[in-house]
Amino acid sequence: MPMGGYKRPTICDKENILAVSNALHKVEILCGDFEQTLDFANNKSLFYFDPPYKPLSETSSFNSYAKDNFNDREQIRLRDFCKKLDILNHTWILSNSDVKGNDADDNFFDDLYSDFNIQRVNARRSINANPEKRGSLKELLITNQTNSKKYVRAI
């Protein structure tokens, strides 16, 4: 998510930095294309994808923080990678916006991930330039697991 335009951001809060450091102590963070993650996976790996969401409006796109736009072509490439993971027996979960919430005829994700488990879940939005647009909306949790309710609670 972009940093925003805060006058006094709390990102440099000492307690927060120490807590994050402690939580990430044994975590290896990689920077690269999502397809490269397979090189670091083992049979216990769980893949969680949180790509730039498909915009629900012209002002809701967060593609500006990435070098390249994460457009429909990239969404399809991610789906193809998820299919590859499924063939290799890896578990994956993906979150994205529910475009049907704005247009009941928009079946982009329903068609794209029709072979997988799609759940619509409530998500709270506390950040928006327009306070009236804060609140609850539907998001998608998509997984290759048939018993995905346990993941909904965990995430």
DSSP file (Angstrom, degrees, kcal/mol; ACC not computed):
  #  RESIDUE AA STRUCTURE BP1 BP2  ACC     N-H-->O    O-->H-N    N-H-->O    O-->H-N    TCO  KAPPA ALPHA  PHI   PSI    X-CA   Y-CA   Z-CA
    1    1 A M              0   0    0      0, 0.0    61,-0.0     0, 0.0     0, 0.0   0.000 360.0 360.0 360.0 140.3    0.0    0.0    0.0
    2    2 A P        -     0   0    0      0, 0.0    63,-0.0     0, 0.0    60,-0.0  -0.242 360.0-117.7 -60.2 153.6    1.3    3.5   -0.7
    3    3 A M        -     0   0    0      1,-0.2     3,-0.2     2,-0.0     2,-0.1   0.826  44.6-147.6 -64.4 -34.6    2.7    5.4    2.3
    4    4 A G        -     0   0    0      1,-0.1    -1,-0.2     2,-0.0     2,-0.1  -0.372  29.2 -72.0  89.3-176.8    0.2    8.2    2.0
    5    5 A G        +     0   0    0     -2,-0.1     2,-0.2     4,-0.0    -1,-0.1  -0.383  63.5 163.6-116.6  53.2    0.7   11.9    3.0
    6    6 A Y        -     0   0    0     -3,-0.2    -2,-0.0     1,-0.1    -3,-0.0  -0.487  33.6-150.3 -76.4 140.3    0.9   11.8    6.7
    7    7 A K  S    S+     0   0    0      1,-0.3    -1,-0.1    -2,-0.2     0, 0.0   0.866  96.3  18.5 -75.3 -37.4    2.4   14.8    8.5
    8    8 A R  S    S-     0   0    0      3,-0.0    -1,-0.3     2,-0.0     2,-0.0  -0.660  83.5-165.9-133.3  78.5    3.6   12.7   11.4
    9    9 A P    >   -     0   0    0      0, 0.0     3,-0.5     0, 0.0    -6,-0.0  -0.343  17.2-145.1 -66.3 145.3    3.8    9.1   10.4
   10   10 A T  G >  S+     0   0    0      1,-0.2     3,-1.7     2,-0.1     6,-0.2   0.245  72.8 106.4 -92.8  13.3    4.2    6.5   13.2
   11   11 A I  G 3  S+     0   0    0      1,-0.3    -1,-0.2     5,-0.1     6,-0.0   0.784  76.4  55.2 -63.9 -26.1    6.4    4.3   11.0
   12   12 A C  G <  S+     0   0    0     -3,-0.5     2,-0.4     4,-0.1    -1,-0.3   0.155  74.6 137.3 -93.7  19.8    9.5    5.3   13.0
   13   13 A D    <>  -     0   0    0     -3,-1.7     4,-2.6     1,-0.1     5,-0.2  -0.546  51.7-143.3 -68.0 121.2    7.9    4.3   16.3
   14   14 A K  H  > S+     0   0    0     -2,-0.4     4,-2.4     1,-0.2     5,-0.2   0.895  97.6  48.8 -57.0 -46.9   10.7    2.5   18.3
   15   15 A E  H  > S+     0   0    0      1,-0.2     4,-2.2     2,-0.2    -1,-0.2   0.901 112.4  49.2 -62.3 -40.6    8.4    0.0   19.9
   16   16 A N  H  > S+     0   0    0      2,-0.2     4,-2.6     1,-0.2     5,-0.2   0.923 110.5  49.8 -64.6 -44.8    6.8   -0.9   16.5
   17   17 A I  H  X S+     0   0    0     -4,-2.6     4,-2.5     1,-0.2    -2,-0.2   0.914 112.5  47.4 -62.4 -42.7   10.1   -1.3   14.8
   18   18 A L  H  X S+     0   0    0     -4,-2.4     4,-2.3    -5,-0.2    -1,-0.2   0.890 112.3  49.8 -65.8 -39.0   11.4   -3.6   17.6
   19   19 A A  H  X S+     0   0    0     -4,-2.2     4,-2.3    -5,-0.2    -2,-0.2   0.914 113.0  46.0 -65.3 -43.0    8.1   -5.7   17.5
   20   20 A V  H  X S+     0   0    0     -4,-2.6     4,-2.1     2,-0.2    -2,-0.2   0.913 111.5  52.7 -65.6 -42.5    8.3   -6.0   13.7
   21   21 A S  H  < S+     0   0    0     -4,-2.5    -2,-0.2    -5,-0.2    -1,-0.2   0.911 110.9  47.3 -58.3 -43.8   12.0   -6.9   13.9
   22   22 A N  H >< S+     0   0    0     -4,-2.3     3,-1.1     1,-0.2     4,-0.3   0.909 111.6  50.0 -64.9 -42.8   11.2   -9.6   16.5
   23   23 A A  H 3< S+     0   0    0     -4,-2.3     3,-0.3     1,-0.2    -1,-0.2   0.828 116.4  42.0 -65.8 -31.8    8.3  -11.0   14.4
   24   24 A L  T >< S+     0   0    0     -4,-2.1     3,-1.9     1,-0.2    -1,-0.2   0.276  79.8 114.0 -98.4  10.2   10.5  -11.2   11.3
   25   25 A H  T <  S+     0   0    0     -3,-1.1    -1,-0.2     1,-0.3    -2,-0.1   0.844  88.8  28.0 -52.9 -41.3   13.6  -12.6   13.0
   26   26 A K  T 3  S+     0   0    0     -3,-0.3     2,-0.4    -4,-0.3    -1,-0.3   0.107 100.4 108.5-109.0  21.2   13.5  -15.9   11.2
   27   27 A V    <   -     0   0    0     -3,-1.9     2,-0.6     2,-0.0    -3,-0.0  -0.816  55.6-150.8-102.9 136.7   11.8  -14.7    8.0
   28   28 A E        -     0   0    0     -2,-0.4     2,-0.5     2,-0.0    -2,-0.0  -0.934  13.0-155.9-104.8 122.1   13.6  -14.4    4.7
   29   29 A I        -     0   0    0     -2,-0.6     2,-0.3    -5,-0.1    -2,-0.0  -0.851   9.5-164.7-101.0 128.6   12.1  -11.7    2.5
   30   30 A L        -     0   0    0     -2,-0.5     2,-0.5     2,-0.1     7,-0.0  -0.830   9.4-152.4-112.3 150.0   12.6  -12.0   -1.2
   31   31 A C        +     0   0    0     -2,-0.3     2,-0.3     2,-0.0    -2,-0.0  -0.982  50.8  75.4-122.6 121.1   12.1   -9.4   -3.9
   32   32 A G  S    S-     0   0    0     -2,-0.5     2,-0.1     5,-0.0    -2,-0.1  -0.981  81.7 -32.8 167.7-173.1   11.2  -10.6   -7.4
   33   33 A D    >   -     0   0    0     -2,-0.3     3,-1.8     1,-0.1     4,-0.4  -0.407  55.0-119.6 -70.2 144.8    8.5  -11.9   -9.6
   34   34 A F  G >  S+     0   0    0      1,-0.3     3,-1.3     2,-0.2     4,-0.3   0.792 111.2  64.8 -59.2 -28.1    6.0  -14.2   -8.0
   35   35 A E  G >  S+     0   0    0      1,-0.3     3,-0.9     2,-0.2    -1,-0.3   0.760  91.8  64.4 -67.4 -22.7    7.0  -17.1  -10.3
   36   36 A Q  G X  S+     0   0    0     -3,-1.8     3,-1.4     1,-0.2     4,-0.3   0.661  81.5  79.9 -73.3 -15.4   10.4  -17.1   -8.7
   37   37 A T  G X  S+     0   0    0     -3,-1.3     3,-1.7    -4,-0.4     4,-0.3   0.800  78.9  69.2 -62.8 -27.4    8.9  -18.1   -5.4
   38   38 A L  G X  S+     0   0    0     -3,-0.9     3,-1.1    -4,-0.3    -1,-0.3   0.814  88.0  65.0 -61.0 -29.9    8.7  -21.7   -6.6
   39   39 A D  G <  S+     0   0    0     -3,-1.4    -1,-0.3     1,-0.2    -2,-0.2   0.695 107.6  41.4 -65.1 -18.4   12.5  -21.9   -6.4
   40   40 A F  G <  S+     0   0    0     -3,-1.7    -1,-0.2    -4,-0.3    -2,-0.2   0.313  95.4 107.6-111.4   5.3   12.3  -21.5   -2.6
   41   41 A A    <   -     0   0    0     -3,-1.1     2,-0.2    -4,-0.3    -3,-0.0  -0.471  41.5-175.4 -88.6 154.7    9.3  -23.7   -1.9
   42   42 A N    >   -     0   0    0     -2,-0.2     3,-1.8     0, 0.0    -2,-0.1  -0.757  50.5 -82.1-131.3-174.3    9.2  -27.1   -0.3
   43   43 A N  T 3  S+     0   0    0      1,-0.3    -2,-0.0    -2,-0.2     0, 0.0   0.604 128.5  51.7 -70.9  -7.9    6.3  -29.6    0.2
   44   44 A K  T 3  S+     0   0    0     46,-0.1    -1,-0.3     2,-0.0     2,-0.1   0.374  83.0 122.3-103.0   2.7    5.2  -27.7    3.3
   45   45 A S    <   -     0   0    0     -3,-1.8    46,-0.8     1,-0.0     2,-0.5  -0.406  46.0-158.9 -71.4 138.8    5.1  -24.3    1.6
   46   46 A L  E     -a   91   0A   0     -2,-0.1     2,-0.6    44,-0.1    46,-0.2  -0.985  10.3-148.6-114.0 124.6    1.9  -22.3    1.6
   47   47 A F  E     -a   92   0A   0     44,-2.6    46,-2.7    -2,-0.5     2,-0.5  -0.832  14.1-175.0 -95.9 124.1    1.7  -19.6   -1.1
   48   48 A Y  E     -a   93   0A   0     -2,-0.6     2,-0.5    44,-0.2    46,-0.2  -0.980   6.3-164.0-119.4 121.4   -0.4  -16.5   -0.2
   49   49 A F  E     +a   94   0A   0     44,-2.9    46,-2.3    -2,-0.5    -2,-0.0  -0.906  18.3 170.5-109.2 127.6   -0.8  -14.0   -3.0
   50   50 A D        +     0   0    0     -2,-0.5     3,-0.1    44,-0.2    46,-0.1  -0.616  22.0 175.0-129.5  69.0   -2.0  -10.5   -2.3
   51   51 A P        -     0   0    0      0, 0.0     2,-0.2     0, 0.0     3,-0.1  -0.175  50.2 -69.8 -72.2 167.7   -1.5   -8.8   -5.7
   52   52 A P        -     0   0    0      0, 0.0    11,-0.1     0, 0.0     9,-0.0  -0.438  68.3-113.3 -53.4 125.5   -2.5   -5.3   -6.5
   53   53 A Y        -     0   0    0     -2,-0.2     9,-0.4     1,-0.1    17,-0.1  -0.275  25.2-100.2 -68.5 148.2   -6.3   -5.6   -6.5
   54   54 A K        -     0   0    0     43,-0.1    -1,-0.1     1,-0.1    43,-0.1  -0.550  54.7-105.6 -63.2 124.3   -8.3   -5.2   -9.7
   55   55 A P        -     0   0    0      0, 0.0     6,-0.1     0, 0.0    -1,-0.1  -0.224  24.5-161.2 -61.3 140.8   -9.6   -1.6   -9.3
   56   56 A L  S    S+     0   0    0      1,-0.2     2,-0.3     4,-0.1    -2,-0.0   0.587  80.2   3.7 -91.5 -15.1  -13.2   -1.2   -8.4
   57   57 A S  S >  S-     0   0    0      1,-0.0     3,-1.0     0, 0.0     4,-0.2  -0.939  86.2 -92.6-156.3 173.6  -13.1    2.4   -9.7
   58   58 A E  T 3  S+     0   0    0     -2,-0.3     3,-0.4     1,-0.2    -1,-0.0   0.788 125.0  45.6 -65.0 -27.1  -10.7    4.8  -11.4
   59   59 A T  T 3  S+     0   0    0      1,-0.2    -1,-0.2     3,-0.0     0, 0.0   0.458  99.7  69.8 -96.0  -0.8   -9.5    6.1   -8.0
   60   60 A S    <   +     0   0    0     -3,-1.0     2,-0.4     2,-0.0    -1,-0.2   0.316  67.8 117.3-100.6  10.7   -9.1    2.8   -6.3
   61   61 A S        -     0   0    0     -3,-0.4     3,-0.3    -4,-0.2    -7,-0.1  -0.647  38.3-176.2 -82.8 129.2   -6.1    1.5   -8.3
   62   62 A F    >   +     0   0    0     -2,-0.4     3,-0.8    -9,-0.4    -1,-0.1  -0.059  53.6 110.1-108.7  29.9   -2.9    0.9   -6.3
   63   63 A N  G >   +     0   0    0      1,-0.2     3,-1.7     2,-0.1    -1,-0.2   0.646  55.3  83.9 -75.5 -13.9   -0.8    0.0   -9.3
   64   64 A S  G 3  S+     0   0    0     -3,-0.3    -1,-0.2     1,-0.3    -2,-0.1   0.684  81.3  60.5 -69.0 -16.5    1.1    3.2   -9.0
   65   65 A Y  G <  S+     0   0    0     -3,-0.8     2,-0.3     3,-0.0    -1,-0.3   0.561  94.8  77.0 -86.4  -6.0    3.6    1.8   -6.4
   66   66 A A  S <  S-     0   0    0     -3,-1.7     4,-0.0     1,-0.1     3,-0.0  -0.729  82.8-127.3-102.5 153.4    4.7   -0.9   -8.8
   67   67 A K  S    S+     0   0    0     -2,-0.3     2,-0.3     1,-0.1    -1,-0.1   0.912  98.0  29.3 -62.4 -43.0    7.2   -0.5  -11.7
   68   68 A D  S    S-     0   0    0     -3,-0.0     2,-0.2     3,-0.0    -2,-0.1  -0.852  96.7 -98.7-117.1 153.3    4.7   -2.1  -14.1
   69   69 A N        -     0   0    0     -2,-0.3     2,-1.3     1,-0.1     5,-0.1  -0.474  22.7-138.0 -69.1 138.5    0.9   -2.2  -14.0
   70   70 A F        +     0   0    0     -2,-0.2    -1,-0.1   -17,-0.1    -7,-0.0  -0.706  47.3 163.6 -94.3  80.9   -0.6   -5.3  -12.6
   71   71 A N     >  -     0   0    0     -2,-1.3     4,-2.2   -17,-0.1     3,-0.4  -0.069  56.8 -76.1 -92.2-169.9   -3.3   -5.4  -15.3
   72   72 A D  H  > S+     0   0    0      1,-0.2     4,-2.3     2,-0.2     5,-0.2   0.860 130.3  57.3 -59.2 -36.6   -5.6   -8.2  -16.5
   73   73 A R  H  > S+     0   0    0      1,-0.2     4,-2.0     2,-0.2    -1,-0.2   0.900 108.6  46.4 -61.4 -40.2   -2.8   -9.8  -18.4
   74   74 A E  H  > S+     0   0    0     -3,-0.4     4,-2.4     2,-0.2    -2,-0.2   0.865 109.0  55.0 -70.1 -36.0   -0.8  -10.1  -15.1
   75   75 A Q  H  X S+     0   0    0     -4,-2.2     4,-2.1     2,-0.2    -2,-0.2   0.905 109.9  47.3 -61.1 -40.2   -3.9  -11.4  -13.3
   76   76 A I  H  X S+     0   0    0     -4,-2.3     4,-2.4     2,-0.2    -2,-0.2   0.887 109.7  52.6 -68.6 -39.2   -4.1  -14.1  -15.9
   77   77 A R  H  X S+     0   0    0     -4,-2.0     4,-1.9     2,-0.2    -2,-0.2   0.889 109.2  50.4 -63.0 -39.2   -0.4  -14.9  -15.5
   78   78 A L  H  X S+     0   0    0     -4,-2.4     4,-2.3     2,-0.2    -2,-0.2   0.911 109.2  50.8 -65.0 -42.4   -0.9  -15.2  -11.8
   79   79 A R  H  X S+     0   0    0     -4,-2.1     4,-2.2     1,-0.2    -2,-0.2   0.916 108.6  52.1 -60.3 -42.4   -3.8  -17.6  -12.3
   80   80 A D  H  X S+     0   0    0     -4,-2.4     4,-1.8     1,-0.2    -1,-0.2   0.885 109.3  49.9 -61.6 -37.7   -1.7  -19.7  -14.7
   81   81 A F  H  X S+     0   0    0     -4,-1.9     4,-2.5     2,-0.2    -1,-0.2   0.890 108.1  53.2 -67.2 -39.0    1.0  -19.8  -11.9
   82   82 A C  H  X S+     0   0    0     -4,-2.3     4,-2.2     1,-0.2    -2,-0.2   0.882 107.2  52.2 -62.8 -37.9   -1.7  -20.9   -9.4
   83   83 A K  H  X S+     0   0    0     -4,-2.2     4,-2.2     2,-0.2    -1,-0.2   0.906 108.9  50.5 -63.3 -40.5   -2.6  -23.7  -11.8
   84   84 A K  H  X S+     0   0    0     -4,-1.8     4,-1.8     2,-0.2    -2,-0.2   0.921 109.8  50.0 -62.5 -44.6    1.0  -24.8  -12.0
   85   85 A L  H  <>S+     0   0    0     -4,-2.5     5,-2.9     1,-0.2    -1,-0.2   0.895 109.0  52.7 -60.5 -40.0    1.2  -24.8   -8.2
   86   86 A D  H ><5S+     0   0    0     -4,-2.2     3,-1.7     1,-0.2    -1,-0.2   0.919 107.6  50.3 -62.7 -44.4   -1.9  -26.9   -8.0
   87   87 A I  H 3<5S+     0   0    0     -4,-2.2    -1,-0.2     1,-0.3    -2,-0.2   0.855 110.1  51.2 -61.0 -34.9   -0.5  -29.5  -10.4
   88   88 A L  T 3<5S-     0   0    0     -4,-1.8    -1,-0.3    -5,-0.2    -2,-0.2   0.335 119.0-114.2 -85.5   7.4    2.7  -29.6   -8.2
   89   89 A N  T < 5 +     0   0    0     -3,-1.7     2,-0.3     1,-0.2    -3,-0.2   0.788  65.7 146.3  64.5  32.1    0.4  -30.2   -5.1
   90   90 A H      < -     0   0    0     -5,-2.9     2,-0.4    -6,-0.1    -1,-0.2  -0.768  47.6-125.4 -93.5 145.6    1.3  -26.9   -3.5
   91   91 A T  E     +a   46   0A   0    -46,-0.8   -44,-2.6    -2,-0.3     2,-0.3  -0.744  34.6 177.0 -88.8 135.3   -1.4  -25.1   -1.4
   92   92 A W  E     -a   47   0A   0     -2,-0.4    52,-1.3   -46,-0.2    53,-0.4  -0.985  18.6-167.7-140.8 152.6   -2.2  -21.5   -2.3
   93   93 A I  E     -aB  48 143A   0    -46,-2.7   -44,-2.9    -2,-0.3     2,-0.4  -0.991   9.5-170.8-134.9 141.0   -4.5  -18.8   -1.3
   94   94 A L  E     -aB  49 142A   0     48,-2.8    48,-3.0    -2,-0.4     2,-0.3  -0.994   5.4-159.1-134.1 139.3   -5.1  -15.6   -3.2
   95   95 A S  E     + B   0 141A   0    -46,-2.3     2,-0.3    -2,-0.4    46,-0.2  -0.897  23.0 147.7-115.5 151.0   -7.0  -12.4   -2.2
   96   96 A N  E     - B   0 140A   0     44,-1.6    44,-3.4    -2,-0.3   -43,-0.1  -0.971  48.4 -71.1-165.5 173.2   -8.4   -9.8   -4.5
   97   97 A S  E     - B   0 139A   0     -2,-0.3     2,-1.0    42,-0.2    42,-0.2  -0.360  40.9-123.1 -71.1 154.0  -11.3   -7.3   -4.9
   98   98 A D    >   -     0   0    0     40,-1.0     3,-1.8     1,-0.2     4,-0.3  -0.812  26.9-176.2 -99.4  93.7  -14.7   -8.6   -5.7
   99   99 A V  G >> S+     0   0    0     -2,-1.0     4,-1.7     1,-0.3     3,-1.1   0.714  76.3  72.1 -66.4 -19.7  -15.5   -6.8   -8.9
  100  100 A K  G 34 S+     0   0    0      1,-0.2    -1,-0.3     2,-0.2     6,-0.1   0.757  83.0  71.5 -65.8 -22.7  -19.1   -8.3   -8.9
  101  101 A G  G <4 S+     0   0    0     -3,-1.8    -1,-0.2     1,-0.2     3,-0.2   0.812 109.1  31.9 -62.1 -29.7  -19.8   -5.9   -6.0
  102  102 A N  T <4 S+     0   0    0     -3,-1.1     2,-0.3    -4,-0.3    -1,-0.2   0.731 136.2  22.1 -95.9 -28.6  -19.8   -3.0   -8.5
  103  103 A D    ><  -     0   0    0     -4,-1.7     3,-2.5     3,-0.1    -1,-0.3  -0.861  61.6-159.6-145.9 104.1  -21.0   -4.8  -11.5
  104  104 A A  T 3  S+     0   0    0     -2,-0.3    -4,-0.1     1,-0.3    -1,-0.1   0.707  95.7  56.0 -58.3 -20.7  -23.1   -8.0  -11.1
  105  105 A D  T 3  S+     0   0    0     -3,-0.1     2,-1.1    -5,-0.1    -1,-0.3   0.459  79.0 103.9 -91.2  -1.6  -22.2   -9.0  -14.7
  106  106 A D    <   +     0   0    0     -3,-2.5     3,-0.2    -7,-0.2     4,-0.2  -0.709  37.8 165.7 -85.7 102.2  -18.5   -8.7  -14.1
  107  107 A N     >  +     0   0    0     -2,-1.1     4,-3.1     1,-0.2     5,-0.4   0.039  28.4 127.3-103.6  23.7  -17.4  -12.4  -14.0
  108  108 A F  H  > S+     0   0    0      1,-0.2     4,-2.4     2,-0.2    -1,-0.2   0.923  82.3  28.7 -50.3 -58.7  -13.6  -11.7  -14.4
  109  109 A F  H  > S+     0   0    0     -3,-0.2     4,-2.7     2,-0.2    -1,-0.2   0.858 118.0  57.6 -75.3 -34.5  -12.5  -13.6  -11.3
  110  110 A D  H  4 S+     0   0    0      1,-0.2    -2,-0.2    -4,-0.2    -1,-0.2   0.900 115.5  37.9 -61.5 -39.5  -15.3  -16.1  -11.3
  111  111 A D  H >< S+     0   0    0     -4,-3.1     3,-1.2     2,-0.2    -2,-0.2   0.909 115.9  52.4 -74.6 -43.7  -14.4  -17.1  -14.8
  112  112 A L  H 3< S+     0   0    0     -4,-2.4     3,-0.2    -5,-0.4    -2,-0.2   0.881 122.5  28.9 -61.6 -40.8  -10.6  -16.9  -14.3
  113  113 A Y  T >< S+     0   0    0     -4,-2.7     3,-2.2     1,-0.2    -1,-0.3  -0.071  77.6 129.5-112.0  31.8  -10.7  -19.2  -11.2
  114  114 A S  T <  S+     0   0    0     -3,-1.2    -1,-0.2     1,-0.3    -2,-0.1   0.730  70.8  58.9 -61.8 -21.6  -13.7  -21.3  -12.0
  115  115 A D  T 3  S+     0   0    0     -3,-0.2    -1,-0.3    -4,-0.2     2,-0.2   0.470 105.6  59.8 -83.4  -1.6  -11.6  -24.5  -11.3
  116  116 A F  S <  S-     0   0    0     -3,-2.2     2,-0.6    30,-0.0    28,-0.2  -0.637  95.9 -82.9-125.0 177.6  -10.9  -23.4   -7.7
  117  117 A N  E     -C  143   0A   0     26,-2.5    26,-2.2    -2,-0.2     2,-0.5  -0.734  42.8-171.1 -87.0 117.2  -12.7  -22.5   -4.5
  118  118 A I  E     -C  142   0A   0     -2,-0.6     2,-0.4    24,-0.2    24,-0.2  -0.942   3.9-177.6-112.6 125.1  -13.9  -18.9   -4.5
  119  119 A Q  E     -C  141   0A   0     22,-2.7    22,-2.5    -2,-0.5     2,-0.6  -0.971  19.7-143.7-122.2 138.9  -15.3  -17.3   -1.3
  120  120 A R  E     +C  140   0A   0     -2,-0.4     2,-0.3    20,-0.2    20,-0.2  -0.892  29.3 178.5 -98.2 124.5  -16.6  -13.8   -0.9
  121  121 A V  E     -C  139   0A   0     18,-2.6    18,-2.7    -2,-0.6     2,-0.3  -0.887  32.0-105.4-127.0 155.0  -15.7  -12.5    2.6
  122  122 A N  E     -C  138   0A   0     -2,-0.3     2,-0.4    16,-0.2    16,-0.2  -0.627  36.1-173.8 -78.9 136.5  -16.3   -9.2    4.4
  123  123 A A  E     -C  137   0A   0     14,-3.0    14,-2.4    -2,-0.3     2,-0.4  -0.997  17.7-133.9-131.8 137.6  -13.3   -6.9    4.6
  124  124 A R  E     -C  136   0A   0     -2,-0.4     2,-0.6    12,-0.2    12,-0.2  -0.753  12.4-159.3 -93.9 136.0  -13.1   -3.7    6.6
  125  125 A R  E     +C  135   0A   0     10,-3.4    10,-2.7    -2,-0.4     3,-0.0  -0.962  20.4 165.0-115.8 115.0  -11.6   -0.6    5.0
  126  126 A S        +     0   0    0     -2,-0.6     2,-0.5     8,-0.2    -1,-0.1   0.513  61.4  70.7-103.3  -9.5  -10.4    2.1    7.4
  127  127 A I        +     0   0    0      8,-0.1     2,-0.3     6,-0.1    -1,-0.1  -0.943  54.8 124.8-116.9 122.5   -8.3    4.1    4.9
  128  128 A N        -     0   0    0     -2,-0.5     6,-0.1     1,-0.1     5,-0.0  -0.874  58.7-127.6-167.9 140.4   -9.8    6.1    2.2
  129  129 A A  S    S+     0   0    0     -2,-0.3    -1,-0.1     1,-0.2     3,-0.1   0.833 106.3  59.1 -59.9 -31.0   -9.5    9.8    1.2
  130  130 A N  S >  S-     0   0    0      1,-0.1     3,-2.3    -3,-0.1     4,-0.2  -0.886  76.2-156.5-101.5 108.4  -13.3    9.9    1.3
  131  131 A P  G >  S+     0   0    0      0, 0.0     3,-1.4     0, 0.0    -1,-0.1   0.774  91.5  64.2 -55.6 -27.7  -14.5    8.9    4.8
  132  132 A E  G 3  S+     0   0    0      1,-0.3    -3,-0.0    -3,-0.1    -2,-0.0   0.696  97.8  56.1 -70.2 -17.7  -17.9    7.9    3.4
  133  133 A K  G <  S+     0   0    0     -3,-2.3    -1,-0.3     2,-0.0     2,-0.2   0.367  86.4 100.7 -96.4   4.9  -16.2    5.1    1.4
  134  134 A R    <   +     0   0    0     -3,-1.4     2,-0.3    -4,-0.2    -8,-0.2  -0.549  57.1  62.5 -82.0 155.3  -14.6    3.6    4.5
  135  135 A G  E    S- C   0 125A   0    -10,-2.7   -10,-3.4    -2,-0.2     2,-0.3  -0.947  87.2 -14.5 132.9-152.7  -16.3    0.5    6.0
  136  136 A S  E     + C   0 124A   0     -2,-0.3     2,-0.3   -12,-0.2   -12,-0.2  -0.672  54.6 159.4 -96.1 141.5  -17.1   -3.0    5.0
  137  137 A L  E     - C   0 123A   0    -14,-2.4   -14,-3.0    -2,-0.3     2,-0.3  -0.947  41.1 -93.3-147.9 168.6  -16.9   -4.4    1.5
  138  138 A K  E     + C   0 122A   0     -2,-0.3   -40,-1.0   -16,-0.2     2,-0.3  -0.660  38.7 179.1 -87.8 139.8  -16.7   -7.9   -0.1
  139  139 A E  E     -BC  97 121A   0    -18,-2.7   -18,-2.6    -2,-0.3     2,-0.4  -0.863  25.9-113.0-128.0 167.2  -13.3   -9.3   -1.1
  140  140 A L  E     -BC  96 120A   0    -44,-3.4   -44,-1.6    -2,-0.3     2,-0.5  -0.853  18.2-169.9-104.4 138.5  -12.4  -12.6   -2.7
  141  141 A L  E     -BC  95 119A   0    -22,-2.5   -22,-2.7    -2,-0.4     2,-0.4  -0.995  16.7-176.0-118.4 120.4  -10.4  -15.4   -1.1
  142  142 A I  E     +BC  94 118A   0    -48,-3.0   -48,-2.8    -2,-0.5     2,-0.3  -0.948   8.2 162.9-120.7 136.4   -9.5  -18.0   -3.7
  143  143 A T  E     -BC  93 117A   0    -26,-2.2   -26,-2.5    -2,-0.4   -50,-0.2  -0.971  46.1-130.4-148.5 161.5   -7.8  -21.3   -3.0
  144  144 A N  S    S+     0   0    0    -52,-1.3     2,-0.4    -2,-0.3   -51,-0.1   0.339  83.6  97.0 -92.6   6.1   -7.0  -24.7   -4.5
  145  145 A Q        -     0   0    0    -53,-0.4     3,-0.4   -28,-0.1    -2,-0.1  -0.791  64.2-152.5 -96.6 137.1   -8.2  -26.3   -1.2
  146  146 A T  S    S+     0   0    0     -2,-0.4     2,-0.9     1,-0.3     3,-0.2   0.808  94.8  53.5 -78.5 -28.3  -11.7  -27.6   -0.9
  147  147 A N    >   +     0   0    0      1,-0.2     3,-0.6     2,-0.1    -1,-0.3  -0.566  68.3 144.8-102.2  67.6  -11.9  -27.1    2.8
  148  148 A S  T >>  +     0   0    0     -2,-0.9     4,-1.6    -3,-0.4     3,-1.1   0.493  40.8  93.2 -88.7  -3.0  -10.8  -23.4    2.8
  149  149 A K  H 3> S+     0   0    0      1,-0.3     4,-1.5     2,-0.2    -1,-0.2   0.839  81.7  59.7 -59.8 -31.2  -13.0  -22.2    5.7
  150  150 A K  H <> S+     0   0    0     -3,-0.6     4,-1.3     1,-0.2    -1,-0.3   0.835 104.5  50.2 -65.3 -30.6  -10.0  -22.8    8.0
  151  151 A Y  H <> S+     0   0    0     -3,-1.1     4,-2.0     2,-0.2    -1,-0.2   0.852 103.1  59.0 -75.1 -34.9   -8.0  -20.3    6.0
  152  152 A V  H  < S+     0   0    0     -4,-1.6    -2,-0.2     1,-0.2    -1,-0.2   0.909 109.6  44.0 -60.0 -41.7  -10.7  -17.7    6.1
  153  153 A R  H  < S+     0   0    0     -4,-1.5    -1,-0.2     1,-0.2    -2,-0.2   0.845 113.8  51.2 -70.6 -33.8  -10.5  -17.7    9.9
  154  154 A A  H  <        0   0    0     -4,-1.3    -2,-0.2     1,-0.2    -1,-0.2   0.777 360.0 360.0 -77.1 -26.4   -6.7  -17.7    9.9
  155  155 A I     <        0   0    0     -4,-2.0    -1,-0.2    -5,-0.1    -2,-0.2   0.468 360.0 360.0 -88.2 360.0   -6.2  -14.8    7.6
